[in-house]
Amino acid sequence: MNTQIISLMNLIRLFQFKRFFKQLDKNTDGFSHSKYLIEEDINRNFLERENKKLNFYLDKISFLESNNRWLQTNLNQFLNILEPLKNNKMNILELGSYQGVSAFFFLDYLENSKIKCVDCFDIHPNNLDIFKKNLNKYFNTERLEVYNESTLSFFSKGLKENSYDLIYVDAGHGYLDVITDLYYSYLQLKINGLMLLDDYLWYEGKVVDLNKGVRLAINDFLERANGTYKVIYFGYSVVIKKIKNFEATQFRNNFKE
Ligand SMILES: C[S@@+](CC[C@H](N)C(=O)[O-])C[C@H]1O[C@@H](n2cnc3c(N)ncnc32)[C@H](O)[C@@H]1O
């Protein structure tokens, strides 16, 4: 074979390799799924069917002032999961509120419930103003309490068991932020309460980046709290229901092993 053909073939191979690695880079963040998320346990047909309120809420949140509407990714599942609880009086804790899109949704959809929103709003200029604007009608009502501080500072003021019926975890996205938020908030979740863990499949384009450890933190949490929850849903987000009290020592003991 002449040398020109051989170099042409090598060039083609090189392109194929590059394409393969690009593909790999897109499809994996280096972390696998938790073995505690079992497909057979999920009522996917039911939870992923199009909710009759989906377009209504997509429309509603499009009128809010915000440069991000992340909620859209989970909206349909959240509508389906929360539908049976719509009229309940629930205590909600939201960790990570940004400009108020998700808090607005919870307050509007769960109309008898109240929410505590925790965010260090000042990280992003104007966020608190935008949040206030979007939630204007709930300000100074007993349905909304706002904590402009880090989640750690919020938790450090005291933890109370059986406080919340619904907890939405969407604040810091580094491993330590997430594991701390999961641990401290789960301790305060009531039995039969739901916890919505956002961004399980979040991926910022790097193969392995421990700073972006949402999935790793959720996996570790699911392992350590195993036996105290039932998995309701997993996809882009993970939703669990607490079925048993979770002892503070459960974490410590597991770490010792
Ligand atoms: C993805 S955004 C929340 C989006 C919001 N839940 C929504 O759907 O509209 C994450 C938010 O978490 C906040 N945040 C990040 N780290 C935090 C921390 N350690 N404590 C409190 N808030 C934090 C950021 O300021 C940001 O507003």
The ligand as an SDF file (V2000), in Angstrom:
LIG
                    3D

 27 29  0  0  0  0  0  0  0  0999 V2000
  -30.1370   26.7430   40.9750 C   0  0  0  0  0  0  0  0  0  0  0  0
  -30.4140   28.1600   41.9300 S   0  0  0  0  0  0  0  0  0  0  0  0
  -31.9940   27.8700   42.6580 C   0  0  0  0  0  0  0  0  0  0  0  0
  -33.0870   27.9290   41.6470 C   0  0  0  0  0  0  0  0  0  0  0  0
  -34.4840   27.9670   42.2060 C   0  0  0  0  0  0  0  0  0  0  0  0
  -34.7560   26.8440   43.0760 N   0  0  0  0  0  0  0  0  0  0  0  0
  -35.4500   27.9360   41.0480 C   0  0  0  0  0  0  0  0  0  0  0  0
  -35.8410   26.8300   40.6100 O   0  0  0  0  0  0  0  0  0  0  0  0
  -35.8030   28.9990   40.5670 O   0  0  0  0  0  0  0  0  0  0  0  0
  -29.3240   27.9260   43.2570 C   0  0  0  0  0  0  0  0  0  0  0  0
  -29.3850   29.0190   44.3020 C   0  0  0  0  0  0  0  0  0  0  0  0
  -28.6920   28.5410   45.4410 O   0  0  0  0  0  0  0  0  0  0  0  0
  -28.0560   29.6280   46.0620 C   0  0  0  0  0  0  0  0  0  0  0  0
  -26.9670   29.0690   46.8680 N   0  0  0  0  0  0  0  0  0  0  0  0
  -25.8050   28.5100   46.4530 C   0  0  0  0  0  0  0  0  0  0  0  0
  -25.0790   28.0750   47.4930 N   0  0  0  0  0  0  0  0  0  0  0  0
  -25.8130   28.3480   48.6080 C   0  0  0  0  0  0  0  0  0  0  0  0
  -25.6110   28.1450   49.9950 C   0  0  0  0  0  0  0  0  0  0  0  0
  -24.5320   27.5150   50.4560 N   0  0  0  0  0  0  0  0  0  0  0  0
  -26.5610   28.5650   50.8380 N   0  0  0  0  0  0  0  0  0  0  0  0
  -27.6800   29.1870   50.3920 C   0  0  0  0  0  0  0  0  0  0  0  0
  -27.9210   29.4000   49.0820 N   0  0  0  0  0  0  0  0  0  0  0  0
  -26.9990   28.9990   48.2050 C   0  0  0  0  0  0  0  0  0  0  0  0
  -27.6230   30.5530   44.9520 C   0  0  0  0  0  0  0  0  0  0  0  0
  -27.5340   31.8760   45.4450 O   0  0  0  0  0  0  0  0  0  0  0  0
  -28.7460   30.3540   43.9280 C   0  0  0  0  0  0  0  0  0  0  0  0
  -29.6870   31.3880   44.0380 O   0  0  0  0  0  0  0  0  0  0  0  0
  1  2  1  0
  2  3  1  0
  2 10  1  0
  3  4  1  0
  4  5  1  0
  5  6  1  0
  5  7  1  0
  7  8  2  0
  7  9  1  0
 10 11  1  0
 11 12  1  0
 11 26  1  0
 12 13  1  0
 13 14  1  0
 13 24  1  0
 14 15  1  0
 14 23  1  0
 15 16  2  0
 16 17  1  0
 17 18  1  0
 17 23  2  0
 18 19  1  0
 18 20  2  0
 20 21  1  0
 21 22  2  0
 22 23  1  0
 24 25  1  0
 24 26  1  0
 26 27  1  0
M  CHG  2   2   1   9  -1
M  END
$$$$
